[in-house]
Each structure stands twice: as C-alpha cells, then as structure tokens.
Amino acid sequence: MSGIDGSAGALEPFADGYQVRLLELGYQPGTIGHQLRELRQLGGWMATAGVEPHELDVSMIEFFLDSRRAAGDRRVPTVRRFARLLEFLLSEGITPAPGCSLPVTS
C-alpha cells in the first residue's frame, strides 16, 4: 500500500500504518503524498544520523529541519507539519509522550 517512493529509512516500518491513519482521518491523496515524502526525508536523515524511532521528538525534528536549512534547502516545513506523525508514533507506542503538544495542521 505504501505511497512512498524509495526507503523511509528508520521510519520504514511505520510508513504503511501512517498512510492508513491519514486516510482514516480523511486526508486527500495529494496531502498524504506530501506527508509521506516528509516521512521519507525524516526517516532517511534519522538512519544517517543514527536516530532510532523511539528517540524522535519535537527537538529532534527541529534539529532535522535545521540541518535541511543548513544544507540550503529553501522549502523546509515547520515542525508543526510533523505533529500528525508524532501523534501516530505515540499512539503506536513508538515514542514517549511529548513534553509539549503541537497544534495539528493539515
């Protein structure tokens, strides 16, 4: 079922479940595609940086986004864009409860 082109790195085991969750929440295919691309980019970075899925939190995502900016990426989303992913990983028991919650945006 995966709508991801290529490996999602450290997040590969969760890609299909995340896609199903987004479908259940009523996200449109284009939005799901964007969310899955971001999951793939984050998961690839995590694999390269040696970050395990259970270590993923808001501060780690901020670090990832900063590294994209430092690499010259001009189209870097905000950390809020990853709120649904963090909620999904929390609901699956992958990540611990966050210290702060982020408002979810589509």
Biopython code that builds the backbone (N, CA, C, O; Angstrom):
import numpy as np
from Bio.PDB.StructureBuilder import StructureBuilder

atoms = [
    (1, "MET", "N", (0.810, -1.190, 0.000)),
    (1, "MET", "CA", (0.000, 0.000, 0.000)),
    (1, "MET", "C", (0.857, 1.259, 0.000)),
    (1, "MET", "O", (0.362, 2.323, -0.372)),
    (2, "SER", "N", (2.093, 1.181, 0.394)),
    (2, "SER", "CA", (2.916, 2.362, 0.609)),
    (2, "SER", "C", (2.956, 3.290, -0.591)),
    (2, "SER", "O", (3.234, 2.874, -1.716)),
    (3, "GLY", "N", (2.671, 4.563, -0.321)),
    (3, "GLY", "CA", (2.742, 5.585, -1.352)),
    (3, "GLY", "C", (4.089, 6.260, -1.359)),
    (3, "GLY", "O", (4.243, 7.343, -1.923)),
    (4, "ILE", "N", (5.062, 5.635, -0.741)),
    (4, "ILE", "CA", (6.379, 6.233, -0.622)),
    (4, "ILE", "C", (7.273, 5.699, -1.725)),
    (4, "ILE", "O", (7.384, 4.489, -1.923)),
    (5, "ASP", "N", (7.907, 6.613, -2.437)),
    (5, "ASP", "CA", (8.885, 6.226, -3.450)),
    (5, "ASP", "C", (10.233, 6.137, -2.763)),
    (5, "ASP", "O", (10.765, 7.151, -2.310)),
    (6, "GLY", "N", (10.789, 4.949, -2.680)),
    (6, "GLY", "CA", (12.081, 4.779, -2.045)),
    (6, "GLY", "C", (11.919, 4.450, -0.573)),
    (6, "GLY", "O", (10.802, 4.289, -0.080)),
    (7, "SER", "N", (13.029, 4.353, 0.120)),
    (7, "SER", "CA", (13.038, 3.954, 1.511)),
    (7, "SER", "C", (12.696, 5.098, 2.454)),
    (7, "SER", "O", (13.068, 6.249, 2.227)),
    (8, "ALA", "N", (11.995, 4.759, 3.493)),
    (8, "ALA", "CA", (11.695, 5.726, 4.544)),
    (8, "ALA", "C", (12.684, 5.564, 5.687)),
    (8, "ALA", "O", (12.429, 6.013, 6.804)),
    (9, "GLY", "N", (13.808, 4.925, 5.409)),
    (9, "GLY", "CA", (14.871, 4.803, 6.395)),
    (9, "GLY", "C", (14.386, 4.231, 7.711)),
    (9, "GLY", "O", (13.740, 3.183, 7.741)),
    (10, "ALA", "N", (14.694, 4.911, 8.789)),
    (10, "ALA", "CA", (14.359, 4.445, 10.129)),
    (10, "ALA", "C", (12.851, 4.383, 10.359)),
    (10, "ALA", "O", (12.395, 3.706, 11.281)),
    (11, "LEU", "N", (12.075, 5.080, 9.535)),
    (11, "LEU", "CA", (10.620, 5.087, 9.712)),
    (11, "LEU", "C", (9.904, 4.141, 8.758)),
    (11, "LEU", "O", (8.673, 4.105, 8.742)),
    (12, "GLU", "N", (10.640, 3.382, 7.970)),
    (12, "GLU", "CA", (10.046, 2.457, 7.008)),
    (12, "GLU", "C", (9.020, 1.510, 7.633)),
    (12, "GLU", "O", (7.972, 1.279, 7.031)),
    (13, "PRO", "N", (9.285, 0.954, 8.817)),
    (13, "PRO", "CA", (8.306, 0.024, 9.389)),
    (13, "PRO", "C", (6.953, 0.657, 9.707)),
    (13, "PRO", "O", (5.973, -0.059, 9.916)),
    (14, "PHE", "N", (6.888, 1.974, 9.746)),
    (14, "PHE", "CA", (5.665, 2.664, 10.147)),
    (14, "PHE", "C", (4.968, 3.378, 8.992)),
    (14, "PHE", "O", (3.894, 3.951, 9.177)),
    (15, "ALA", "N", (5.565, 3.350, 7.811)),
    (15, "ALA", "CA", (5.061, 4.118, 6.670)),
    (15, "ALA", "C", (3.653, 3.700, 6.256)),
    (15, "ALA", "O", (2.786, 4.553, 6.067)),
    (16, "ASP", "N", (3.420, 2.414, 6.115)),
    (16, "ASP", "CA", (2.101, 1.958, 5.680)),
    (16, "ASP", "C", (1.026, 2.284, 6.717)),
    (16, "ASP", "O", (-0.066, 2.728, 6.364)),
    (17, "GLY", "N", (1.334, 2.064, 7.984)),
    (17, "GLY", "CA", (0.372, 2.370, 9.043)),
    (17, "GLY", "C", (0.050, 3.851, 9.102)),
    (17, "GLY", "O", (-1.093, 4.237, 9.347)),
    (18, "TYR", "N", (1.059, 4.678, 8.876)),
    (18, "TYR", "CA", (0.846, 6.125, 8.872)),
    (18, "TYR", "C", (-0.043, 6.520, 7.695)),
    (18, "TYR", "O", (-0.930, 7.361, 7.837)),
    (19, "GLN", "N", (0.192, 5.921, 6.554)),
    (19, "GLN", "CA", (-0.632, 6.209, 5.387)),
    (19, "GLN", "C", (-2.093, 5.824, 5.657)),
    (19, "GLN", "O", (-3.005, 6.581, 5.326)),
    (20, "VAL", "N", (-2.310, 4.676, 6.243)),
    (20, "VAL", "CA", (-3.665, 4.239, 6.585)),
    (20, "VAL", "C", (-4.310, 5.223, 7.554)),
    (20, "VAL", "O", (-5.475, 5.585, 7.391)),
    (21, "ARG", "N", (-3.553, 5.655, 8.562)),
    (21, "ARG", "CA", (-4.097, 6.607, 9.535)),
    (21, "ARG", "C", (-4.516, 7.906, 8.849)),
    (21, "ARG", "O", (-5.584, 8.443, 9.144)),
    (22, "LEU", "N", (-3.690, 8.413, 7.943)),
    (22, "LEU", "CA", (-4.037, 9.647, 7.235)),
    (22, "LEU", "C", (-5.301, 9.463, 6.397)),
    (22, "LEU", "O", (-6.139, 10.361, 6.322)),
    (23, "LEU", "N", (-5.432, 8.305, 5.773)),
    (23, "LEU", "CA", (-6.649, 8.001, 5.008)),
    (23, "LEU", "C", (-7.871, 7.979, 5.931)),
    (23, "LEU", "O", (-8.916, 8.536, 5.597)),
    (24, "GLU", "N", (-7.736, 7.342, 7.074)),
    (24, "GLU", "CA", (-8.826, 7.269, 8.041)),
    (24, "GLU", "C", (-9.244, 8.654, 8.525)),
    (24, "GLU", "O", (-10.418, 8.889, 8.811)),
    (25, "LEU", "N", (-8.290, 9.558, 8.616)),
    (25, "LEU", "CA", (-8.568, 10.922, 9.076)),
    (25, "LEU", "C", (-9.139, 11.795, 7.970)),
    (25, "LEU", "O", (-9.497, 12.947, 8.213)),
    (26, "GLY", "N", (-9.227, 11.261, 6.759)),
    (26, "GLY", "CA", (-9.851, 11.992, 5.669)),
    (26, "GLY", "C", (-8.923, 12.891, 4.872)),
    (26, "GLY", "O", (-9.379, 13.772, 4.144)),
    (27, "TYR", "N", (-7.628, 12.674, 5.007)),
    (27, "TYR", "CA", (-6.690, 13.477, 4.223)),
    (27, "TYR", "C", (-6.827, 13.136, 2.745)),
    (27, "TYR", "O", (-7.088, 11.988, 2.385)),
    (28, "GLN", "N", (-6.654, 14.124, 1.907)),
    (28, "GLN", "CA", (-6.718, 13.952, 0.463)),
    (28, "GLN", "C", (-5.406, 13.324, -0.042)),
    (28, "GLN", "O", (-4.362, 13.472, 0.592)),
    (29, "PRO", "N", (-5.466, 12.623, -1.183)),
    (29, "PRO", "CA", (-4.270, 11.943, -1.704)),
    (29, "PRO", "C", (-3.046, 12.851, -1.867)),
    (29, "PRO", "O", (-1.929, 12.433, -1.562)),
    (30, "GLY", "N", (-3.236, 14.067, -2.336)),
    (30, "GLY", "CA", (-2.095, 14.972, -2.504)),
    (30, "GLY", "C", (-1.435, 15.312, -1.179)),
    (30, "GLY", "O", (-0.209, 15.358, -1.080)),
    (31, "THR", "N", (-2.255, 15.550, -0.163)),
    (31, "THR", "CA", (-1.732, 15.861, 1.166)),
    (31, "THR", "C", (-1.020, 14.648, 1.751)),
    (31, "THR", "O", (0.038, 14.776, 2.368)),
    (32, "ILE", "N", (-1.604, 13.476, 1.554)),
    (32, "ILE", "CA", (-0.965, 12.247, 2.041)),
    (32, "ILE", "C", (0.389, 12.064, 1.364)),
    (32, "ILE", "O", (1.363, 11.673, 2.008)),
    (33, "GLY", "N", (0.448, 12.349, 0.064)),
    (33, "GLY", "CA", (1.724, 12.249, -0.644)),
    (33, "GLY", "C", (2.784, 13.159, -0.050)),
    (33, "GLY", "O", (3.938, 12.758, 0.097)),
    (34, "HIS", "N", (2.397, 14.388, 0.294)),
    (34, "HIS", "CA", (3.351, 15.326, 0.919)),
    (34, "HIS", "C", (3.795, 14.809, 2.284)),
    (34, "HIS", "O", (4.980, 14.848, 2.618)),
    (35, "GLN", "N", (2.837, 14.326, 3.063)),
    (35, "GLN", "CA", (3.173, 13.798, 4.392)),
    (35, "GLN", "C", (4.123, 12.607, 4.292)),
    (35, "GLN", "O", (5.048, 12.481, 5.094)),
    (36, "LEU", "N", (3.900, 11.739, 3.317)),
    (36, "LEU", "CA", (4.760, 10.569, 3.154)),
    (36, "LEU", "C", (6.149, 10.951, 2.644)),
    (36, "LEU", "O", (7.141, 10.324, 3.016)),
    (37, "ARG", "N", (6.221, 11.972, 1.800)),
    (37, "ARG", "CA", (7.540, 12.450, 1.348)),
    (37, "ARG", "C", (8.335, 12.991, 2.535)),
    (37, "ARG", "O", (9.535, 12.743, 2.653)),
    (38, "GLU", "N", (7.660, 13.726, 3.404)),
    (38, "GLU", "CA", (8.340, 14.256, 4.582)),
    (38, "GLU", "C", (8.758, 13.139, 5.529)),
    (38, "GLU", "O", (9.832, 13.200, 6.129)),
    (39, "LEU", "N", (7.910, 12.114, 5.666)),
    (39, "LEU", "CA", (8.282, 10.962, 6.474)),
    (39, "LEU", "C", (9.530, 10.307, 5.900)),
    (39, "LEU", "O", (10.441, 9.944, 6.644)),
    (40, "ARG", "N", (9.576, 10.153, 4.577)),
    (40, "ARG", "CA", (10.738, 9.535, 3.924)),
    (40, "ARG", "C", (11.997, 10.365, 4.174)),
    (40, "ARG", "O", (13.048, 9.810, 4.495)),
    (41, "GLN", "N", (11.902, 11.689, 4.030)),
    (41, "GLN", "CA", (13.074, 12.548, 4.247)),
    (41, "GLN", "C", (13.545, 12.478, 5.694)),
    (41, "GLN", "O", (14.741, 12.364, 5.963)),
    (42, "LEU", "N", (12.599, 12.546, 6.620)),
    (42, "LEU", "CA", (12.947, 12.463, 8.037)),
    (42, "LEU", "C", (13.548, 11.103, 8.362)),
    (42, "LEU", "O", (14.576, 11.025, 9.034)),
    (43, "GLY", "N", (12.918, 10.033, 7.893)),
    (43, "GLY", "CA", (13.425, 8.688, 8.164)),
    (43, "GLY", "C", (14.806, 8.454, 7.590)),
    (43, "GLY", "O", (15.632, 7.789, 8.215)),
    (44, "GLY", "N", (15.072, 8.995, 6.401)),
    (44, "GLY", "CA", (16.402, 8.876, 5.803)),
    (44, "GLY", "C", (17.447, 9.601, 6.630)),
    (44, "GLY", "O", (18.544, 9.092, 6.861)),
    (45, "TRP", "N", (17.086, 10.805, 7.075)),
    (45, "TRP", "CA", (18.002, 11.572, 7.918)),
    (45, "TRP", "C", (18.250, 10.830, 9.225)),
    (45, "TRP", "O", (19.384, 10.762, 9.699)),
    (46, "MET", "N", (17.190, 10.274, 9.808)),
    (46, "MET", "CA", (17.342, 9.537, 11.066)),
    (46, "MET", "C", (18.300, 8.362, 10.897)),
    (46, "MET", "O", (19.157, 8.124, 11.749)),
    (47, "ALA", "N", (18.150, 7.628, 9.790)),
    (47, "ALA", "CA", (19.031, 6.488, 9.542)),
    (47, "ALA", "C", (20.483, 6.934, 9.437)),
    (47, "ALA", "O", (21.375, 6.295, 9.993)),
    (48, "THR", "N", (20.717, 8.027, 8.726)),
    (48, "THR", "CA", (22.077, 8.546, 8.557)),
    (48, "THR", "C", (22.645, 9.061, 9.877)),
    (48, "THR", "O", (23.826, 8.874, 10.168)),
    (49, "ALA", "N", (21.791, 9.714, 10.677)),
    (49, "ALA", "CA", (22.235, 10.304, 11.941)),
    (49, "ALA", "C", (22.255, 9.303, 13.096)),
    (49, "ALA", "O", (22.712, 9.628, 14.191)),
    (50, "GLY", "N", (21.764, 8.097, 12.856)),
    (50, "GLY", "CA", (21.740, 7.090, 13.910)),
    (50, "GLY", "C", (20.653, 7.330, 14.948)),
    (50, "GLY", "O", (20.798, 6.930, 16.103)),
    (51, "VAL", "N", (19.574, 7.976, 14.548)),
    (51, "VAL", "CA", (18.470, 8.260, 15.456)),
    (51, "VAL", "C", (17.433, 7.145, 15.319)),
    (51, "VAL", "O", (16.984, 6.841, 14.214)),
    (52, "GLU", "N", (17.067, 6.555, 16.418)),
    (52, "GLU", "CA", (16.071, 5.487, 16.446)),
    (52, "GLU", "C", (14.667, 6.084, 16.561)),
    (52, "GLU", "O", (14.501, 7.160, 17.135)),
    (53, "PRO", "N", (13.665, 5.403, 16.027)),
    (53, "PRO", "CA", (12.298, 5.930, 16.091)),
    (53, "PRO", "C", (11.842, 6.296, 17.501)),
    (53, "PRO", "O", (11.138, 7.291, 17.673)),
    (54, "HIS", "N", (12.225, 5.518, 18.515)),
    (54, "HIS", "CA", (11.787, 5.829, 19.878)),
    (54, "HIS", "C", (12.431, 7.109, 20.421)),
    (54, "HIS", "O", (12.001, 7.621, 21.454)),
    (55, "GLU", "N", (13.451, 7.628, 19.741)),
    (55, "GLU", "CA", (14.116, 8.866, 20.159)),
    (55, "GLU", "C", (13.499, 10.112, 19.523)),
    (55, "GLU", "O", (13.866, 11.236, 19.868)),
    (56, "LEU", "N", (12.572, 9.913, 18.607)),
    (56, "LEU", "CA", (12.016, 11.036, 17.856)),
    (56, "LEU", "C", (11.088, 11.874, 18.732)),
    (56, "LEU", "O", (10.147, 11.362, 19.338)),
    (57, "ASP", "N", (11.373, 13.157, 18.784)),
    (57, "ASP", "CA", (10.526, 14.106, 19.498)),
    (57, "ASP", "C", (10.620, 15.456, 18.795)),
    (57, "ASP", "O", (11.281, 15.577, 17.763)),
    (58, "VAL", "N", (9.969, 16.454, 19.345)),
    (58, "VAL", "CA", (9.933, 17.775, 18.720)),
    (58, "VAL", "C", (11.332, 18.339, 18.543)),
    (58, "VAL", "O", (11.641, 18.894, 17.488)),
    (59, "SER", "N", (12.183, 18.208, 19.553)),
    (59, "SER", "CA", (13.528, 18.781, 19.441)),
    (59, "SER", "C", (14.344, 18.072, 18.356)),
    (59, "SER", "O", (15.148, 18.710, 17.676)),
    (60, "MET", "N", (14.148, 16.765, 18.188)),
    (60, "MET", "CA", (14.868, 16.035, 17.141)),
    (60, "MET", "C", (14.382, 16.479, 15.764)),
    (60, "MET", "O", (15.178, 16.601, 14.833)),
    (61, "ILE", "N", (13.090, 16.719, 15.633)),
    (61, "ILE", "CA", (12.556, 17.199, 14.359)),
    (61, "ILE", "C", (13.075, 18.595, 14.065)),
    (61, "ILE", "O", (13.390, 18.904, 12.916)),
    (62, "GLU", "N", (13.172, 19.448, 15.084)),
    (62, "GLU", "CA", (13.750, 20.779, 14.881)),
    (62, "GLU", "C", (15.195, 20.673, 14.393)),
    (62, "GLU", "O", (15.621, 21.427, 13.519)),
    (63, "PHE", "N", (15.937, 19.736, 14.964)),
    (63, "PHE", "CA", (17.323, 19.525, 14.542)),
    (63, "PHE", "C", (17.375, 19.093, 13.075)),
    (63, "PHE", "O", (18.204, 19.581, 12.308)),
    (64, "PHE", "N", (16.486, 18.177, 12.693)),
    (64, "PHE", "CA", (16.383, 17.724, 11.306)),
    (64, "PHE", "C", (16.078, 18.897, 10.375)),
    (64, "PHE", "O", (16.721, 19.043, 9.336)),
    (65, "LEU", "N", (15.123, 19.717, 10.730)),
    (65, "LEU", "CA", (14.750, 20.861, 9.886)),
    (65, "LEU", "C", (15.894, 21.871, 9.790)),
    (65, "LEU", "O", (16.137, 22.439, 8.726)),
    (66, "ASP", "N", (16.591, 22.093, 10.901)),
    (66, "ASP", "CA", (17.758, 22.982, 10.874)),
    (66, "ASP", "C", (18.832, 22.442, 9.936)),
    (66, "ASP", "O", (19.481, 23.206, 9.222)),
    (67, "SER", "N", (19.015, 21.125, 9.940)),
    (67, "SER", "CA", (20.034, 20.538, 9.063)),
    (67, "SER", "C", (19.644, 20.703, 7.599)),
    (67, "SER", "O", (20.511, 20.880, 6.743)),
    (68, "ARG", "N", (18.359, 20.648, 7.306)),
    (68, "ARG", "CA", (17.902, 20.875, 5.923)),
    (68, "ARG", "C", (18.160, 22.317, 5.508)),
    (68, "ARG", "O", (18.601, 22.578, 4.388)),
    (69, "ARG", "N", (17.883, 23.255, 6.414)),
    (69, "ARG", "CA", (18.151, 24.668, 6.104)),
    (69, "ARG", "C", (19.640, 24.897, 5.884)),
    (69, "ARG", "O", (20.042, 25.596, 4.954)),
    (70, "ALA", "N", (20.453, 24.300, 6.750)),
    (70, "ALA", "CA", (21.907, 24.461, 6.647)),
    (70, "ALA", "C", (22.439, 23.883, 5.337)),
    (70, "ALA", "O", (23.451, 24.347, 4.810)),
    (71, "ALA", "N", (21.751, 22.873, 4.819)),
    (71, "ALA", "CA", (22.157, 22.256, 3.550)),
    (71, "ALA", "C", (21.665, 23.062, 2.348)),
    (71, "ALA", "O", (21.931, 22.701, 1.202)),
    (72, "GLY", "N", (20.948, 24.152, 2.616)),
    (72, "GLY", "CA", (20.496, 25.013, 1.530)),
    (72, "GLY", "C", (19.093, 24.744, 1.031)),
    (72, "GLY", "O", (18.662, 25.345, 0.046)),
    (73, "ASP", "N", (18.375, 23.857, 1.689)),
    (73, "ASP", "CA", (17.000, 23.568, 1.293)),
    (73, "ASP", "C", (16.136, 24.798, 1.579)),
    (73, "ASP", "O", (16.068, 25.264, 2.716)),
    (74, "ARG", "N", (15.490, 25.307, 0.563)),
    (74, "ARG", "CA", (14.674, 26.509, 0.722)),
    (74, "ARG", "C", (13.230, 26.213, 1.077)),
    (74, "ARG", "O", (12.511, 27.105, 1.529)),
    (75, "ARG", "N", (12.798, 24.996, 0.885)),
    (75, "ARG", "CA", (11.405, 24.625, 1.149)),
    (75, "ARG", "C", (11.348, 23.685, 2.351)),
    (75, "ARG", "O", (11.078, 22.491, 2.218)),
    (76, "VAL", "N", (11.607, 24.249, 3.511)),
    (76, "VAL", "CA", (11.625, 23.467, 4.741)),
    (76, "VAL", "C", (10.329, 23.736, 5.502)),
    (76, "VAL", "O", (10.020, 24.887, 5.809)),
    (77, "PRO", "N", (9.571, 22.688, 5.807)),
    (77, "PRO", "CA", (8.333, 22.894, 6.563)),
    (77, "PRO", "C", (8.630, 23.267, 8.007)),
    (77, "PRO", "O", (9.773, 23.202, 8.458)),
    (78, "THR", "N", (7.596, 23.653, 8.716)),
    (78, "THR", "CA", (7.759, 23.923, 10.142)),
    (78, "THR", "C", (7.610, 22.618, 10.908)),
    (78, "THR", "O", (7.155, 21.612, 10.364)),
    (79, "VAL", "N", (7.991, 22.646, 12.153)),
    (79, "VAL", "CA", (7.890, 21.459, 12.992)),
    (79, "VAL", "C", (6.432, 21.037, 13.154)),
    (79, "VAL", "O", (6.155, 19.855, 13.354)),
    (80, "ARG", "N", (5.504, 21.973, 13.071)),
    (80, "ARG", "CA", (4.085, 21.627, 13.188)),
    (80, "ARG", "C", (3.636, 20.630, 12.127)),
    (80, "ARG", "O", (2.708, 19.854, 12.357)),
    (81, "ARG", "N", (4.279, 20.645, 10.987)),
    (81, "ARG", "CA", (3.919, 19.743, 9.897)),
    (81, "ARG", "C", (4.086, 18.281, 10.297)),
    (81, "ARG", "O", (3.495, 17.397, 9.678)),
    (82, "PHE", "N", (4.878, 18.027, 11.317)),
    (82, "PHE", "CA", (5.161, 16.665, 11.766)),
    (82, "PHE", "C", (4.315, 16.246, 12.979)),
    (82, "PHE", "O", (4.521, 15.169, 13.539)),
    (83, "ALA", "N", (3.365, 17.099, 13.378)),
    (83, "ALA", "CA", (2.545, 16.795, 14.551)),
    (83, "ALA", "C", (1.746, 15.509, 14.371)),
    (83, "ALA", "O", (1.680, 14.694, 15.291)),
    (84, "ARG", "N", (1.138, 15.313, 13.200)),
    (84, "ARG", "CA", (0.361, 14.082, 12.954)),
    (84, "ARG", "C", (1.258, 12.849, 13.046)),
    (84, "ARG", "O", (0.864, 11.827, 13.606)),
    (85, "LEU", "N", (2.466, 12.953, 12.493)),
    (85, "LEU", "CA", (3.392, 11.823, 12.559)),
    (85, "LEU", "C", (3.744, 11.507, 14.007)),
    (85, "LEU", "O", (3.743, 10.342, 14.406)),
    (86, "LEU", "N", (4.042, 12.530, 14.790)),
    (86, "LEU", "CA", (4.367, 12.292, 16.193)),
    (86, "LEU", "C", (3.176, 11.700, 16.939)),
    (86, "LEU", "O", (3.345, 10.812, 17.775)),
    (87, "GLU", "N", (1.974, 12.190, 16.642)),
    (87, "GLU", "CA", (0.768, 11.616, 17.261)),
    (87, "GLU", "C", (0.617, 10.146, 16.884)),
    (87, "GLU", "O", (0.298, 9.309, 17.728)),
    (88, "PHE", "N", (0.848, 9.841, 15.609)),
    (88, "PHE", "CA", (0.741, 8.458, 15.157)),
    (88, "PHE", "C", (1.749, 7.575, 15.882)),
    (88, "PHE", "O", (1.387, 6.513, 16.388)),
    (89, "LEU", "N", (3.004, 7.999, 15.936)),
    (89, "LEU", "CA", (4.039, 7.194, 16.591)),
    (89, "LEU", "C", (3.748, 7.028, 18.076)),
    (89, "LEU", "O", (4.020, 5.970, 18.643)),
    (90, "LEU", "N", (3.200, 8.051, 18.709)),
    (90, "LEU", "CA", (2.813, 7.956, 20.116)),
    (90, "LEU", "C", (1.681, 6.942, 20.286)),
    (90, "LEU", "O", (1.718, 6.114, 21.196)),
    (91, "SER", "N", (0.676, 7.008, 19.411)),
    (91, "SER", "CA", (-0.467, 6.088, 19.512)),
    (91, "SER", "C", (-0.052, 4.639, 19.272)),
    (91, "SER", "O", (-0.705, 3.716, 19.759)),
    (92, "GLU", "N", (1.031, 4.438, 18.524)),
    (92, "GLU", "CA", (1.537, 3.097, 18.260)),
    (92, "GLU", "C", (2.531, 2.628, 19.329)),
    (92, "GLU", "O", (3.059, 1.519, 19.248)),
    (93, "GLY", "N", (2.783, 3.480, 20.330)),
    (93, "GLY", "CA", (3.702, 3.122, 21.400)),
    (93, "GLY", "C", (5.167, 3.198, 21.004)),
    (93, "GLY", "O", (6.022, 2.614, 21.670)),
    (94, "ILE", "N", (5.463, 3.913, 19.925)),
    (94, "ILE", "CA", (6.838, 4.006, 19.429)),
    (94, "ILE", "C", (7.608, 5.096, 20.159)),
    (94, "ILE", "O", (8.766, 4.903, 20.529)),
    (95, "THR", "N", (6.967, 6.242, 20.366)),
    (95, "THR", "CA", (7.627, 7.371, 21.017)),
    (95, "THR", "C", (6.970, 7.641, 22.363)),
    (95, "THR", "O", (5.790, 7.344, 22.550)),
    (96, "PRO", "N", (7.727, 8.202, 23.300)),
    (96, "PRO", "CA", (7.140, 8.566, 24.586)),
    (96, "PRO", "C", (6.258, 9.802, 24.441)),
    (96, "PRO", "O", (6.350, 10.533, 23.455)),
    (97, "ALA", "N", (5.420, 10.020, 25.417)),
    (97, "ALA", "CA", (4.560, 11.214, 25.404)),
    (97, "ALA", "C", (5.436, 12.458, 25.337)),
    (97, "ALA", "O", (6.414, 12.573, 26.077)),
    (98, "PRO", "N", (5.090, 13.385, 24.456)),
    (98, "PRO", "CA", (5.898, 14.602, 24.304)),
    (98, "PRO", "C", (5.770, 15.519, 25.508)),
    (98, "PRO", "O", (4.771, 15.511, 26.227)),
    (99, "GLY", "N", (6.819, 16.311, 25.702)),
    (99, "GLY", "CA", (6.806, 17.300, 26.772)),
    (99, "GLY", "C", (5.876, 18.456, 26.465)),
    (99, "GLY", "O", (5.372, 19.120, 27.371)),
    (100, "CYS", "N", (5.654, 18.692, 25.189)),
    (100, "CYS", "CA", (4.724, 19.742, 24.804)),
    (100, "CYS", "C", (3.960, 19.258, 23.591)),
    (100, "CYS", "O", (4.463, 18.458, 22.802)),
    (101, "SER", "N", (2.754, 19.745, 23.450)),
    (101, "SER", "CA", (1.966, 19.333, 22.307)),
    (101, "SER", "C", (1.973, 20.412, 21.261)),
    (101, "SER", "O", (2.085, 21.597, 21.574)),
    (102, "LEU", "N", (1.854, 20.006, 20.023)),
    (102, "LEU", "CA", (1.823, 20.931, 18.905)),
    (102, "LEU", "C", (0.434, 20.934, 18.297)),
    (102, "LEU", "O", (-0.199, 19.882, 18.211)),
    (103, "PRO", "N", (-0.052, 22.081, 17.876)),
    (103, "PRO", "CA", (-1.324, 22.064, 17.178)),
    (103, "PRO", "C", (-1.148, 21.367, 15.834)),
    (103, "PRO", "O", (-0.145, 21.562, 15.148)),
    (104, "VAL", "N", (-2.114, 20.570, 15.475)),
    (104, "VAL", "CA", (-2.049, 19.818, 14.226)),
    (104, "VAL", "C", (-2.508, 20.698, 13.087)),
    (104, "VAL", "O", (-3.545, 21.355, 13.174)),
    (105, "THR", "N", (-1.721, 20.707, 12.003)),
    (105, "THR", "CA", (-2.113, 21.433, 10.785)),
    (105, "THR", "C", (-2.134, 20.457, 9.647)),
    (105, "THR", "O", (-1.426, 19.450, 9.671)),
    (106, "SER", "N", (-2.919, 20.734, 8.670)),
    (106, "SER", "CA", (-3.022, 19.857, 7.501)),
    (106, "SER", "C", (-1.964, 20.186, 6.490)),
    (106, "SER", "O", (-1.896, 19.550, 5.438)),
]
sb = StructureBuilder()
sb.init_structure("model")
sb.init_model(0)
sb.init_chain("A")
sb.init_seg("    ")
for serial, (resi, resn, name, xyz) in enumerate(atoms, 1):
    if name == "N":
        sb.init_residue(resn, " ", resi, " ")
    sb.init_atom(name, np.array(xyz, "f"), 0.0, 1.0, " ", f" {name:<3s}", serial, name[0])
structure = sb.get_structure()
